[in-house]
């Protein structure tokens, strides 16, 4: 039996859209990418040519309003997410929006309200890619009480992404574009949310270690307005304690990791070219790598899940707008704590 055709429009075709979303949609049966708009007419033309997309739009609003499009993939920077998402939903289009959900909690709540106003439409936020492969095994370990009682959580994301101050200002360092999102805090916390109870209280501090960056196309220097170094202490439900260390200026830093320490065991998850889960239990002398059977190895299936949800085959699991708004609330709380130098209780 033939499945209904779904016509996709792309707003913003950056690296992740080119690497994952466009190929992901092209692999699906009776799904066609029919239009695209990027930041400039030249970049729009390049994307259309590279991926044989038949129609080019000069403005994202024209794409959203087109009757020839059923669903919109928003791969633009966070400053466009709220406006484009709300407009697309109001125009009767399903929406898949790239993470981070928005620049701040206010915009995220606008998006959530628009999704609730149109329950007949699918509204999905692209999930954190971390933990997709190893997530089923980690979840199984936790549910089987491998940890015993969870006591402590450590989240680390420290590398040298922004160590070299001679490199041009990145959009992730500009709060007009990225808002209150800091480094990879959002995607790391989102990954952690799959495994532990909610945060109840936190205190955060941060710094901009390298404040000036060149803007080559304008022949000037500009101020970084988002911290490149951030620490958080947190209290979760059930009296679990947590520490976050985020840095983009750590030469030879440890990369991205999540540690879960319990009364009976420990789980450490390492994210890199290959996700690795190290485990150790009471009575053992050392930790060892957990074997992940092929049938428990998770994978990226964002576009497939989005299209299946539109066709009524499965619900959105990673992530619906309500889930994404929760990590935006955490990001907002971190920003309030950091700027006002005080502890913040959740929910806000």
C-alpha positions as CSV (number, residue, x, y, z in Angstrom):
1,X,0.0,0.0,0.0
2,X,1.4,3.4,-1.0
3,X,2.1,5.9,1.8
4,X,1.1,9.5,1.6
5,X,3.6,11.9,0.1
6,X,5.1,14.4,2.4
7,X,6.6,17.6,0.9
8,X,9.4,19.2,3.0
9,X,10.7,22.8,3.0
10,X,14.1,23.6,4.5
11,X,14.7,26.9,6.3
12,X,18.4,27.2,7.0
13,X,20.8,24.6,5.5
14,X,23.8,24.6,7.8
15,X,26.3,21.8,8.5
16,X,24.0,19.6,10.5
17,X,21.1,20.0,8.0
18,X,23.4,19.0,5.2
19,X,25.0,16.2,7.1
20,X,22.0,14.6,8.7
21,X,18.6,16.1,7.9
22,X,18.6,16.3,4.1
23,X,20.1,12.8,3.7
24,X,17.8,11.5,6.3
25,X,14.7,12.8,4.5
26,X,15.9,11.6,1.2
27,X,16.2,8.0,2.5
28,X,12.5,7.8,3.4
29,X,9.8,6.5,1.1
30,X,7.6,9.1,-0.6
31,X,9.2,12.1,1.1
32,X,10.4,14.9,-1.1
33,X,12.4,18.0,-0.3
34,X,10.6,20.6,-2.5
35,X,12.0,23.9,-1.4
36,X,14.8,25.6,0.5
37,X,15.8,29.1,1.8
38,X,19.2,29.9,3.3
39,X,20.8,33.1,4.6
40,X,21.7,34.5,1.2
41,X,20.5,33.9,-2.4
42,X,23.9,32.5,-3.3
43,X,24.0,30.0,-0.4
44,X,20.4,29.0,-1.2
45,X,21.3,28.3,-4.8
46,X,24.3,26.2,-3.7
47,X,22.2,24.0,-1.4
48,X,19.5,23.6,-4.1
49,X,22.1,22.6,-6.7
50,X,24.0,20.3,-4.3
51,X,20.9,18.4,-3.3
52,X,18.7,18.8,-6.4
53,X,16.0,20.8,-4.5
54,X,13.6,22.1,-7.2
55,X,12.4,25.4,-5.6
56,X,14.4,28.3,-4.1
57,X,12.8,30.8,-1.8
58,X,14.1,34.3,-1.2
59,X,12.4,34.6,2.3
60,X,11.5,32.0,4.9
61,X,8.0,33.5,5.2
62,X,7.3,32.7,1.6
63,X,8.4,29.1,2.2
64,X,6.2,28.8,5.3
65,X,3.2,30.1,3.4
66,X,3.6,28.0,0.3
67,X,0.7,25.6,-0.3
68,X,3.1,23.1,-1.9
69,X,4.8,22.4,1.4
70,X,3.4,20.1,4.1
71,X,6.2,20.2,6.7
72,X,9.1,22.5,7.6
73,X,12.5,21.7,8.8
74,X,14.1,24.7,10.6
75,X,17.9,24.3,10.5
76,X,18.6,28.0,11.0
77,X,20.3,29.7,14.0
78,X,18.4,29.9,17.3
79,X,17.4,33.5,16.8
80,X,15.0,32.4,14.0
81,X,13.6,29.3,15.7
82,X,10.6,30.9,17.6
83,X,9.4,33.1,14.8
84,X,9.7,30.5,12.0
85,X,8.2,27.8,14.2
86,X,5.1,29.8,15.3
87,X,4.5,31.0,11.7
88,X,4.8,27.5,10.3
89,X,2.4,26.0,12.8
90,X,-0.1,28.8,12.2
91,X,0.2,28.1,8.5
92,X,-0.8,24.5,9.1
93,X,2.7,23.0,8.6
94,X,4.3,20.3,10.7
95,X,7.6,21.5,12.2
96,X,11.0,19.8,12.9
97,X,13.2,22.4,14.5
98,X,16.9,22.1,15.1
99,X,18.2,22.3,18.7
100,X,18.7,24.5,20.7
101,X,15.0,25.0,20.9
102,X,15.2,28.8,21.2
103,X,17.3,31.7,22.6
104,X,15.5,31.7,25.9
105,X,12.7,30.3,27.9
106,X,10.2,33.0,26.8
107,X,10.7,32.1,23.2
108,X,10.5,28.3,24.0
109,X,7.2,28.9,25.8
110,X,5.8,30.7,22.7
111,X,6.7,27.7,20.6
112,X,5.1,25.3,23.1
113,X,1.9,27.4,23.2
114,X,1.8,27.4,19.3
115,X,2.2,23.6,19.3
116,X,-0.5,23.1,21.9
117,X,-2.8,25.4,19.8
118,X,-2.4,23.0,16.9
119,X,-2.5,19.5,18.3
120,X,-3.2,18.1,14.8
121,X,0.3,19.1,13.7
122,X,3.6,17.4,14.7
123,X,6.0,19.7,16.5
124,X,9.4,18.1,17.2
125,X,12.8,19.4,18.4
126,X,15.9,17.7,17.1
127,X,17.4,15.8,20.1
128,X,20.9,15.8,21.5
129,X,22.9,13.2,19.5
130,X,24.7,12.2,22.7
131,X,23.5,9.0,24.2
132,X,21.5,7.9,21.2
133,X,23.8,4.9,20.6
134,X,24.4,3.9,24.2
135,X,21.2,5.2,25.7
136,X,19.2,1.9,25.7
137,X,21.9,0.1,27.6
138,X,22.4,2.9,30.2
139,X,18.6,3.1,30.7
140,X,18.5,-0.7,31.2
141,X,21.3,-0.6,33.8
142,X,19.5,2.2,35.7
143,X,16.2,0.4,35.6
144,X,17.8,-2.8,36.8
145,X,19.1,-0.9,39.9
146,X,22.7,-1.4,38.9
147,X,23.5,1.9,40.6
148,X,21.6,1.2,43.7
149,X,20.6,4.6,45.0
150,X,21.9,7.4,42.8
151,X,23.9,9.8,44.9
152,X,26.0,12.0,42.6
153,X,26.0,13.3,39.0
154,X,28.9,14.8,37.1
155,X,28.6,16.4,33.7
156,X,31.7,17.4,31.8
157,X,32.0,19.1,28.4
158,X,35.5,20.7,28.3
159,X,37.5,21.1,25.1
160,X,39.4,23.7,23.1
161,X,36.6,24.8,20.6
162,X,37.1,28.5,21.5
163,X,40.7,28.4,22.8
164,X,42.2,30.1,19.8
165,X,41.2,33.8,20.1
166,X,42.5,34.6,16.6
167,X,39.6,32.7,15.1
168,X,36.5,34.6,14.0
169,X,33.6,35.3,16.3
170,X,31.3,32.2,16.2
171,X,27.6,32.6,16.3
172,X,27.6,30.4,19.4
173,X,29.5,33.3,21.1
174,X,26.9,35.9,20.2
175,X,23.9,36.3,22.5
176,X,21.9,38.1,19.9
177,X,21.9,34.8,17.9
178,X,22.3,32.1,20.6
179,X,20.6,33.9,23.5
180,X,21.1,32.2,26.9
181,X,22.5,29.0,25.5
182,X,26.1,28.4,26.6
183,X,28.5,26.0,24.9
184,X,27.0,22.5,24.9
185,X,25.1,22.9,28.2
186,X,21.7,22.3,26.6
187,X,22.5,19.1,24.8
188,X,24.5,17.7,27.7
189,X,21.7,18.4,30.2
190,X,19.1,17.1,27.8
191,X,21.0,13.8,27.6
192,X,21.2,13.7,31.3
193,X,17.4,14.3,31.6
194,X,16.8,10.9,30.0
195,X,18.5,9.2,33.0
196,X,18.0,11.2,36.2
197,X,15.3,13.1,38.1
198,X,14.7,16.8,37.6
199,X,16.9,19.5,39.1
200,X,15.4,21.3,42.0
201,X,18.0,24.0,42.7
202,X,21.3,25.3,41.2
203,X,24.0,27.8,41.5
204,X,26.1,28.8,38.4
205,X,29.1,30.9,37.7
206,X,30.8,31.6,34.4
207,X,33.4,33.8,32.6
208,X,34.4,35.0,29.2
209,X,38.0,34.1,29.1
210,X,38.8,35.5,25.6
211,X,36.5,38.5,25.2
212,X,37.5,39.8,21.7
213,X,37.2,38.0,18.4
214,X,37.7,39.2,14.8
215,X,34.9,39.7,12.4
216,X,36.8,39.4,9.1
217,X,34.0,40.4,6.7
218,X,33.6,43.7,8.6
219,X,37.4,44.2,9.4
220,X,36.8,44.8,13.1
221,X,36.9,43.1,16.5
222,X,33.8,42.2,18.4
223,X,33.0,41.3,22.0
224,X,32.0,37.7,22.9
225,X,28.8,37.9,24.9
226,X,28.4,34.3,26.0
227,X,30.7,32.6,28.5
228,X,33.3,30.2,27.3
229,X,33.7,28.8,30.8
230,X,30.9,27.7,33.1
231,X,30.5,25.7,36.4
232,X,27.2,24.6,38.0
233,X,26.4,22.9,41.3
234,X,23.0,21.4,41.4
235,X,20.5,19.5,43.6
236,X,18.2,17.0,42.0
237,X,15.2,15.3,43.3
238,X,15.8,12.6,45.9
239,X,18.7,14.6,47.3
240,X,21.0,13.8,44.4
241,X,23.9,16.2,44.0
242,X,25.5,17.3,40.7
243,X,28.4,19.2,39.2
244,X,28.7,20.6,35.7
245,X,32.0,21.7,34.1
246,X,31.6,23.3,30.7
247,X,34.5,24.9,28.9
248,X,35.5,25.8,25.3
249,X,39.0,27.0,26.4
250,X,40.4,23.8,27.9
251,X,43.5,22.7,25.9
252,X,43.6,18.9,25.9
253,X,40.4,18.9,27.9
254,X,38.6,15.7,28.8
255,X,35.8,16.1,26.2
256,X,32.2,15.2,26.9
257,X,31.3,12.8,29.7
258,X,28.5,12.0,32.1
259,X,29.2,10.1,35.4
260,X,26.5,8.5,37.6
261,X,27.6,7.5,41.1
262,X,25.3,5.3,43.2
263,X,25.3,3.3,46.4
264,X,26.1,0.0,44.6
265,X,27.6,0.9,41.3
266,X,29.0,3.6,39.0
267,X,28.3,4.3,35.3
268,X,30.5,6.6,33.3
269,X,29.5,7.5,29.7
270,X,32.1,8.9,27.3
271,X,30.9,10.7,24.1
272,X,33.3,10.8,21.1
273,X,33.7,9.1,17.8
274,X,32.3,6.0,19.6
275,X,30.1,6.2,22.7
276,X,31.6,4.1,25.5
277,X,29.9,3.0,28.7
278,X,32.2,2.1,31.6
279,X,30.7,0.3,34.6
280,X,31.8,-0.9,38.0
281,X,29.9,-2.6,40.8
282,X,30.5,-3.1,44.5
283,X,32.8,-6.1,45.0
284,X,34.7,-5.5,41.7
285,X,38.3,-4.2,41.7
286,X,38.1,-2.0,38.6
287,X,35.6,-0.6,36.1
288,X,35.1,-2.3,32.7
289,X,33.5,-1.4,29.5
290,X,29.9,-2.5,29.2
291,X,29.1,-4.6,26.1
292,X,26.4,-3.2,23.9
293,X,24.6,-5.9,21.9
294,X,23.7,-4.9,18.3
295,X,20.0,-5.2,19.1
296,X,20.4,-2.6,21.9
297,X,22.5,-0.2,20.0
298,X,20.5,3.0,19.4
299,X,20.8,5.2,16.3
300,X,19.9,8.5,14.8
301,X,16.4,8.3,13.4
302,X,15.1,11.9,13.8
303,X,13.8,12.3,10.3
304,X,12.2,8.9,10.3
305,X,10.5,9.5,13.6
306,X,9.2,12.9,12.4
307,X,7.7,11.5,9.2
308,X,6.3,8.5,11.0
309,X,4.6,10.8,13.5
310,X,3.0,12.8,10.7
311,X,1.7,9.5,9.2
312,X,0.4,8.4,12.6
313,X,2.8,5.4,12.9
314,X,4.5,6.5,16.2
315,X,4.6,9.4,18.6
316,X,7.5,11.8,18.9
317,X,9.8,10.6,21.7
318,X,13.0,12.7,21.0
319,X,11.9,15.4,21.5
320,X,8.5,16.9,21.8
321,X,8.2,20.6,22.6
322,X,7.3,20.0,26.3
323,X,10.5,18.1,26.9
324,X,12.6,20.6,25.0
325,X,11.0,23.5,27.0
326,X,12.2,21.7,30.2
327,X,15.9,21.9,29.2
328,X,15.3,25.6,28.1
329,X,14.0,26.2,31.7
330,X,17.2,24.8,33.1
331,X,19.3,27.0,30.7
332,X,17.3,30.0,31.8
333,X,17.8,29.2,35.5
334,X,21.6,28.9,34.9
335,X,21.6,32.3,33.2
336,X,19.7,33.9,36.1
337,X,22.0,32.4,38.7
338,X,25.1,33.3,36.8
339,X,24.1,37.0,36.1
340,X,22.5,37.6,39.5
341,X,25.1,35.6,41.6
342,X,22.5,33.6,43.5
343,X,21.0,30.1,43.7
344,X,17.8,29.5,41.7
345,X,15.0,27.0,42.4
346,X,13.2,25.0,39.7
347,X,10.7,25.0,38.2
348,X,10.8,28.7,37.4
